Amino acid sequence: MPTLPSEARDHRLPSVLVTGFSVFPGAPANPTETLIPLIEAERDRYGHLCRQIKCEVLPVQYEGLSDRLARLSAPQGSQVDGVPDIAIHFGLGSPRGVTLETVARNETRPSPDVTGALPPRPFVVEGGPDTLPSTLPLRVMAERLQRAGLEVRFSEDAGGYLCNYLFYVSSSRSATATLGLDTRPKMSGFIHVPPLRTEQPSDVPYAMSVDELLLCSRVVIETCCECYIKGKAVMQPNDGNTGA
């Protein structure tokens, strides 16, 4: 069977953006801030699945978030450092296992960010649709996470804080509006993870160890890349709050 040149094979592989958040009011430790450097350190693990993986810890701050995401997503003059085909965003959620967010909402709530600032307006994107669905392969992801021994649930409400804000921005074209670029990821979504076990009493349900958190990220990234490569249709859950 003839094989493709390496350049052609690489072109078929996705570029990936993975983000987490820093600490914020009420959360003196954020497991996703711990997670991102761990993913960065093992980027070679995904060399056969993606042509590039970019990792970033975002500040929990409304001002500049859209611009920061736009610049992380913008082409930089080379194929390797180009627009992400897959955008995966992690954030701290409740201690109820891994929560796969199914929908981003074009709304904000008056909760101060790390600087004390409130959201600049009651919506995320003016004139945008009320909701935007996750385009990650959630069903496949949930099945694989469960097989890995992790507790998984779906959610239809990513909250009214920076998690939903980023989720909506990433799922829309607004993140690159100021740059005049059409860089909407082909897959984009948000995943909440519980606190780290070392940060909470041992009786907190579904708190995760660092190893479990890293395992979760591996399953998520590998699943997204494999589905992208195969051109698999995105599968959404039928019930936003039903476990997989």
N, C-alpha and C positions, 0 to 999 in steps of 0.2 A: 504494500500500500504506500503511495507517495506521501511524503511528509511535507508540511509547510515550512518555509524558511522561518528562522527564529524571529525575524522582524514581523512577519505575518502572525505568528502565534502570539507574540507580545501584544500586537494590536487588538487581538481578541480578548485579552485579559483586561479586567477593569482596574481603574484607579480608585482608591478608597480613601475616604476621610473619616477618621474616628475622633470624636471629641468627648470630653468629660467636663465637669464643672469644679471650680474651687469651692472653698468653704463659704457659708452664707449665714445670716442671722438664724440662730436656733440650731445650727448644725456645725459645731466646732471642728468636725472631721468629715470629709467627704470621700467615700471609697472610690469614686471615679477619678479623683485627683491622684489617688494611689495607683489606679489601674492604668492610666494612660502611659506613664513611663514604662510600665511592664510590657505593654503592647509594643511600644517603641523599641524596647530592648530585644524583642524577638521578631522583628519585622522579617527576618530571613525565613521564618517559618512559613510565611505566606508567599514566598517567591514564585511558587508554581501556580498560584491562584490569582495573583494580581501583579500588575506591572509596577505599581507604586502604592504605598500606604503612608498616609500623612496623619500624624497624631497631634492633638492640641488640647491643653487644658484652658477652658474659657473662664474669664472672671464672671461672677454672678452680678452682672451690671447691665442695665438696659442700654445706657448710652454707648454707642459704638458697636453693639453686638452685630447688627446687620452688616455694617461695613467690615467688621473683622471676619465674619463668615464669608462675605463676598470675596475678600482678598485671599482667604484660604482656598476658595473654590476657583479663583481666576487662573487662566492660562499664564504661564511664565516663560513662554518662548520655546518650550520643548515638549515633545510628546510624553516624556517620562513625568514631567512635573506639570501635568495638565489638569483639566477640569475633572472633578471626581465623578465617576460613574455610580459610586455607592457612597452615601453619607449615613453614617451610623452615629447616633448621639446617645451617650449614657448620662444618667443623672441619678441622684440619691432619691429613693422612694421610701415607702413604709416597709416595715419588717414583715412582709407577706410573700417573700420570694421574688423571683424575677418577674417584672410586670411589663408585658409587651403592649405598648400604647398603639391603639388602632386608628386614632383620629386626632388631628390638631384643630383647635378652635380659634377663630379670629376674634378673640376677646382677651382682656386682661383684668386683673383684680388689683385693688389698691394695696399691694404688699411691697414694702420697701426692699430694695436690693442691698448689696453689701455697703454701698455708699450712703444709704438712707434715702435714695431717690425712689420716687414712685414711677410706675409706667407712664410714659408721656401722653397716652391717650387710651380710651377704653377698648380700642381694637389694636390688632397687631399690624395689619396692612389695610390702609384705607381702600375701600371698594373691593376688597378681596372676598372670596366666597366664605360663608359662615364656617365651613369645615373643609379640611383637606385630609384624605386618608393616608395612612402609612403605605408606602410602596415597597416595604421589605417583605420577604416571603415568610410571613408570620406563622402560618400553619406548619410548614416544614421545620422552621426554627423551634417552635414549641415542642414538637415531637422529639427532635434531637436533644433539646435541653432536658426533657423529661427522661430520655434514655440515659443521659449522663448523670442522672440522679438529682437533678435540681427541681425545686418547686417552681411552677410556672403558672401565671394567670394572664388573662387579657383585661384591658381596661379601655373604656371609651372616654376617659377624662384624664388628661395629662396635667390637670391643675391649672391655676391661673397665674403661675409664677414664671420664672425664666425658662423652665423646661418646656412648657407649652409654647412660650414665645419663640424659642429657638426652633422647636419642632415645626411651627407654622412657617417661620421665615425660611427654613431650609426646604420646606415642601413647596414654597412659592418661588416666583422669579424675583421677588423684591430684594433678595439678598445681593443681587448684582445690578440693580437698577442704576445706581450711581456710576457704575463702570461701563454701562451700556453693553453688557455682555449677556448672552443667553447661556447660562451655565447651570441650569437646573439639573441636579443629579437624576440619573435614571432610576435609582433606588434611594429612598430617604425615609428615615423613621427614628423613633425615640424609644429607648428602653430604660425603665427604672430598675435599679438594683437596691437591695436592702442594705442596712448598715453592716459594717464589718463586725464580726463576732467579738473582736478585741475591744470594740468601742461601746458595746452594749452588754448588759447582764446576760448570763448564759441562758436564762429562761425566756429571752426574747425569741419568738418564733421566727424561723427561717433567716436569722442573721447569717451572714456568709463569712467564711474564712477567705484570706487572700488567695489561696489556691483555688477555691471554688469560684471566686470572682474572675480569676484569670481563665479558668475552664469555661465559664460562661462566655467570656469575650471570644475565646477561640471558636466555640460552637457557632456563635453569632456571625463572626467574620467569615469563617469557612463556608457556612450555609449560604450567606449572601453572595459570596464570590462564585460558588458552584452553581447556584441558580442563575446568576447573571450569565455565566459562561454557557450554560445549557439553554439559555433563552426561555427559562421556565416562567410560566405565567405566575404573577403574584397572587397568592391565595390569602384571603382575609377571613378571619373568624366570623361565624354567623352571630355569635353572642359575645358582646364586648366584655362581659364579666364572668364568662365561664372558663374554667380551667381547661387546658388542652387535653 
